[in-house]
Amino acid sequence: MSWVRSPLAAPTGRDRRGCHEQRWPNCRFFVKPETQENKEVDLKPAEPAEWLTDFEPHRGLSNGHLQTIVGNYFPRPPFRVDGVAETVEVDPVDGSRVLCHCHWQAEPERARRLTVVLVHGLEGSSDSRYMKGITARAWDAGFNAIRMNMRNCGGTDDLTPTLYHSGLSGDVGAVVRHFARQFSLQSVALVGYSMGGNMVLKLAGEWGNQLPLCAVAAVCPAIDLAVGSDALHEPLNRAYEWSFLRGLRSRYARKRELFPANYVAPTEIGAVRSVREFDHKIVSRYCGFRDADDYYYRAASARVVDRIAVPTFILQALDDPFIRLLSETRAKLIANPYITFVETRHGGHCAYLSRDPGNEIHWAEATVIRFLQAVAGQPHGS
């Protein structure tokens, strides 16, 4: 039976089992106390009390839209983590490659250190602010970090003749396998934001407890693609939708210039006034789906989250402007003993700007790293 902590409850003292409880007045917290053993990786979900703190939004930013917008521009410390760039073939059939920026700890520690593969959101890249922010934290925690670009992202349109979409979890798997073979990596964790969150959860469901995967974290993941796409078309969210559409339409134009034999002129496609229309008229046409609904169903991690079999942390804000979660999907998340599912009242979309001072203002990034440290058996703050 799942333990559900309501956002309205703020228990103190000890629970019925005599266990000390922290205060989490602004989050709804789901976790199964009885956890099955993962025999392949010999890891269990960390006790949340050890790494999960309460989220209090930054003063003046208790509105989800404000969190989302300010979160995109809030200044961060300079990014000073040295790395190397490497392209990885993710599809030998068409030669598609993705660009990864890798940050390796020194030998001989590299192979035994946790390696964190980071995946950005729709129209983001390895240079997105949150990608660099969590990379710096992962490095300071002693982890290897790989900032992965999805196909075409980060100025890599020429590396693949294809478009990218939310169902390409196999690309993430190809990156994991490539570097695991190259450096004999013992343990790999996946961290994804928004669309990237859907991709890492989908891969985790497809892989189960396959080595070297040992943990997954997803921040505001687009688990249910159809309802999320429709939410973008709501009046209050049209600015976000138009921002995405500008990038997607420009990308399509670049792909047509690079591979003219593969893509028809935009005039032949007609007007594209929503993300759903883009997915119906373009993604479905060129990525092997019948229509947008077929794409949303087949690409959504919602279908496989019940098969996740490694410690997984999923963070969702109730005031996220356009991420929606169906009740049946929420039930799957709660029922899976490997998933710690946390819903906060505030946070916006992948923002989570808190009242904490200094660089700790980025609460989601700090929490994900604490989760990974708990899974990897490293002390917090190491």
C-alpha positions in Angstrom: 0.0 0.0 0.0 1.4 3.4 -1.0 2.2 6.0 1.6 0.7 9.3 0.4 1.7 12.5 2.0 -0.9 15.2 1.3 0.2 18.8 0.4 -2.1 20.0 3.1 -0.6 17.9 5.8 2.5 18.9 7.7 3.1 16.1 10.3 5.7 16.5 13.0 7.3 14.3 15.6 7.1 10.6 15.0 4.8 8.5 12.9 3.1 5.3 14.0 6.2 3.2 13.5 8.2 5.6 15.7 10.2 7.0 12.8 11.1 10.6 12.8 9.3 12.7 10.1 10.4 15.8 8.5 8.1 18.6 7.5 7.1 18.8 3.8 4.1 21.1 3.9 4.3 22.1 0.2 4.6 18.7 -1.4 2.6 15.6 -2.0 5.0 12.7 -1.6 4.4 9.1 -2.8 6.7 6.2 -2.0 6.3 2.6 -1.3 8.0 1.5 2.0 8.3 -2.1 1.0 10.8 -2.2 -1.9 11.8 -5.3 -3.8 15.4 -6.1 -4.3 16.9 -5.3 -7.6 19.2 -8.3 -7.9 21.0 -7.0 -11.0 22.3 -3.7 -9.6 21.8 -4.5 -5.9 20.3 -1.1 -5.2 17.1 0.1 -3.5 15.5 3.5 -3.5 17.1 5.7 -0.9 14.9 6.6 2.1 13.6 10.0 1.0 14.0 11.6 4.4 17.7 11.4 3.8 17.8 13.6 0.8 14.4 15.2 0.2 13.9 18.7 1.7 10.9 21.0 1.6 10.6 23.3 -1.4 9.7 26.9 -0.5 9.4 29.1 -3.6 11.5 32.3 -3.9 9.7 35.4 -2.6 7.5 36.7 -5.3 7.7 33.6 -7.4 4.9 31.4 -6.1 3.1 31.7 -9.5 3.9 28.8 -11.9 4.2 31.1 -14.9 6.6 33.5 -13.1 8.7 30.5 -11.9 8.9 29.2 -15.4 9.8 32.5 -17.1 12.3 33.7 -14.5 13.8 30.3 -14.2 14.9 30.5 -17.9 16.9 33.7 -17.2 18.0 33.6 -13.6 21.8 34.0 -13.4 24.0 31.1 -12.5 27.7 30.8 -11.5 30.1 30.7 -14.5 30.4 27.2 -16.0 34.0 26.1 -15.5 33.9 22.3 -15.9 36.3 21.1 -18.5 35.0 18.6 -21.0 35.5 16.9 -24.4 33.0 16.8 -27.2 32.3 13.5 -29.0 29.7 12.4 -31.5 28.0 9.0 -31.0 26.2 7.0 -33.7 22.7 6.3 -32.5 21.3 4.7 -35.6 23.6 2.7 -38.0 20.8 2.4 -40.5 20.8 6.1 -41.5 24.1 7.1 -39.8 22.4 9.4 -37.3 24.7 10.8 -34.7 24.3 13.0 -31.6 26.8 15.3 -30.0 27.8 14.7 -26.3 29.8 16.9 -24.1 31.6 14.7 -21.6 33.2 15.5 -18.3 35.3 12.7 -17.0 36.8 12.2 -13.5 40.5 11.3 -13.5 41.7 7.7 -14.0 41.7 5.2 -12.4 38.6 6.4 -10.6 36.6 7.1 -13.7 35.1 3.6 -14.3 33.9 3.2 -10.8 32.4 6.6 -10.4 28.7 7.1 -11.1 28.2 8.5 -14.7 25.3 10.8 -15.1 23.8 11.1 -18.6 21.8 14.4 -18.9 19.0 14.9 -21.4 17.5 18.3 -22.2 13.9 19.3 -23.1 12.1 20.3 -26.3 14.2 22.8 -28.3 16.9 22.8 -25.6 20.5 21.6 -25.9 23.5 20.6 -23.9 24.1 24.3 -23.4 20.8 25.0 -21.8 21.3 26.7 -18.4 19.8 23.9 -16.4 22.0 21.3 -18.2 25.2 23.2 -17.3 23.9 23.9 -13.8 23.3 20.3 -12.9 26.5 19.2 -14.7 28.6 21.5 -12.4 26.8 19.9 -9.3 27.4 16.4 -10.6 31.1 17.1 -11.2 31.5 18.6 -7.7 29.8 15.4 -6.3 32.5 13.3 -7.9 30.4 12.0 -10.8 31.2 11.8 -14.5 28.7 13.8 -16.5 27.6 13.6 -20.1 25.5 16.4 -21.6 23.7 14.7 -24.4 22.1 16.6 -27.3 19.1 15.1 -28.9 19.3 14.7 -32.7 19.6 18.0 -34.4 19.9 20.0 -31.2 22.9 22.1 -30.2 23.6 23.0 -33.9 23.9 19.4 -35.1 21.3 19.3 -37.8 23.9 18.0 -40.3 24.6 14.9 -38.1 21.4 13.2 -39.0 18.9 13.2 -41.9 16.1 12.7 -39.5 14.0 14.8 -37.2 14.0 14.3 -33.4 11.0 13.3 -31.3 10.1 12.2 -27.8 10.1 8.5 -28.6 13.8 8.2 -29.3 14.7 6.6 -26.0 16.9 4.3 -28.0 19.3 7.2 -28.7 19.8 7.6 -24.9 20.5 3.9 -24.7 23.0 4.0 -27.5 24.9 6.8 -25.7 24.9 4.8 -22.5 26.2 1.7 -24.3 28.8 3.6 -26.2 30.5 5.2 -23.2 30.0 2.1 -21.0 32.0 0.1 -23.5 34.6 2.8 -24.1 35.4 3.3 -20.4 34.1 0.1 -18.7 31.6 2.2 -16.7 30.1 0.3 -13.8 27.1 2.4 -13.1 25.1 5.0 -15.1 22.3 7.2 -14.0 19.9 9.1 -16.3 18.6 12.6 -15.6 16.0 14.2 -18.0 14.1 17.4 -18.1 10.6 17.7 -19.6 10.8 16.0 -23.0 14.1 14.5 -21.9 12.4 13.3 -18.8 10.0 11.3 -20.9 12.8 9.8 -22.9 14.8 8.6 -19.8 11.7 7.2 -18.1 10.8 5.4 -21.3 14.3 3.9 -21.6 14.2 2.9 -17.9 10.8 1.1 -18.5 12.2 -0.6 -21.6 15.5 -1.7 -19.9 14.1 -2.7 -16.5 17.2 -3.5 -14.4 19.7 -3.8 -17.3 23.2 -2.9 -16.5 24.9 -0.5 -16.2 21.7 1.5 -15.5 21.3 2.1 -11.7 19.1 5.2 -11.2 16.9 7.7 -13.0 15.7 11.2 -12.2 13.1 13.2 -14.2 12.2 16.8 -13.6 8.8 17.9 -14.8 8.7 15.0 -17.3 6.2 15.0 -20.2 5.0 11.5 -19.3 1.6 11.9 -20.9 2.4 13.5 -24.2 -1.2 14.0 -25.6 -2.6 15.9 -22.6 0.6 18.0 -22.4 0.5 18.9 -26.0 -3.1 20.0 -25.7 -2.3 22.0 -22.6 0.2 24.0 -24.6 -2.7 25.2 -26.7 -4.7 26.6 -23.8 -5.0 30.4 -24.0 -2.6 31.1 -21.0 0.0 28.9 -22.5 0.0 30.1 -26.1 3.2 32.1 -25.6 5.1 28.9 -24.7 3.6 27.1 -27.7 4.5 29.8 -30.1 8.1 29.8 -28.7 8.4 26.1 -29.3 6.8 26.4 -32.8 9.2 29.1 -33.9 12.1 26.8 -33.1 10.5 23.7 -34.6 9.5 25.4 -37.8 13.0 26.9 -38.2 14.5 23.5 -37.6 12.3 22.0 -40.3 13.4 24.7 -42.7 17.1 23.9 -41.9 16.5 20.2 -42.4 15.0 20.8 -45.8 18.0 22.9 -46.8 20.4 20.2 -45.7 18.4 17.2 -47.0 16.1 18.6 -49.8 15.3 15.1 -51.1 13.9 14.1 -47.7 11.5 16.9 -47.0 8.7 18.7 -48.8 8.4 22.5 -48.9 6.5 24.1 -46.0 3.9 25.3 -48.4 3.0 21.7 -49.2 2.4 21.0 -45.5 0.2 24.0 -44.9 -0.4 26.0 -41.8 1.0 24.7 -38.5 -0.6 26.6 -35.6 -0.1 24.3 -32.7 2.4 21.7 -31.4 -0.2 19.1 -32.0 -0.5 20.2 -35.7 3.3 20.0 -36.0 3.3 16.5 -34.6 0.5 15.5 -36.8 1.7 17.0 -40.1 5.5 16.7 -39.7 6.6 14.4 -36.9 4.1 11.7 -37.9 4.8 12.0 -41.6 8.6 11.7 -41.3 9.0 9.6 -38.1 6.8 6.6 -38.9 3.7 7.4 -37.0 0.1 7.2 -38.3 -0.9 10.5 -36.8 -0.3 12.7 -33.7 -2.4 10.4 -31.5 -0.4 7.4 -32.6 2.9 9.3 -31.9 1.7 10.4 -28.5 0.7 6.9 -27.5 3.8 5.1 -28.7 6.3 7.7 -27.6 4.9 8.3 -24.1 6.7 6.8 -21.1 3.3 6.4 -19.4 3.0 3.0 -21.2 6.1 1.6 -19.5 6.7 3.4 -16.2 5.2 0.4 -14.4 8.2 -1.7 -15.7 10.9 0.6 -14.2 13.1 -1.5 -11.9 15.9 0.8 -10.7 15.7 3.6 -8.1 13.8 6.5 -9.8 13.0 10.0 -8.6 10.2 11.9 -10.4 9.6 15.5 -9.6 6.4 17.3 -10.7 5.0 20.7 -9.9 1.2 21.1 -9.6 1.5 24.6 -11.0 3.5 23.6 -14.0 1.8 25.6 -16.8 1.6 22.7 -19.4 2.7 19.4 -18.0 -0.3 17.2 -17.2 -0.5 13.8 -15.7 -3.4 11.4 -16.2 -4.9 9.7 -13.1 -4.1 6.2 -14.4 -0.5 7.3 -14.9 -0.2 8.7 -11.5 -1.5 5.4 -10.1 1.2 3.5 -12.0 3.9 5.8 -10.5 2.6 5.3 -7.0 2.3 1.5 -7.4 5.9 1.1 -8.7 8.1 0.3 -5.6 11.2 1.7 -7.3 9.7 5.1 -7.9 9.8 8.0 -5.5 7.2 10.4 -6.9 7.0 13.9 -5.5 4.5 16.6 -6.4 5.1 20.1 -5.1 2.5 22.9 -5.0 4.9 25.3 -6.7 7.9 25.1 -9.0 6.6 26.0 -12.5 8.1 24.1 -15.4 11.7 22.9 -14.6 12.3 26.1 -12.6 12.1 25.4 -8.8 13.7 28.7 -7.7 13.7 28.5 -3.9 14.3 30.8 -1.0 17.6 29.1 -0.3 20.6 31.5 -0.5 23.4 31.4 -3.2 23.5 28.6 -5.7 21.1 26.5 -3.6 18.3 28.6 -5.1 18.1 25.9 -7.8 16.3 23.4 -5.6 15.5 20.8 -8.1 19.1 20.4 -9.3 20.4 20.2 -5.7 17.7 17.6 -4.8 18.5 15.4 -7.9 22.2 15.4 -6.9 21.3 14.4 -3.3 19.2 11.6 -4.6 22.0 10.3 -6.8 24.4 10.6 -4.0 22.1 8.5 -1.8 21.7 5.9 -4.6 25.5 5.8 -5.2 26.2 5.5 -1.5 28.1 8.8 -1.3 27.6 11.3 1.6 25.8 14.5 0.9 28.1 17.4 0.2 31.0 15.2 -0.8 
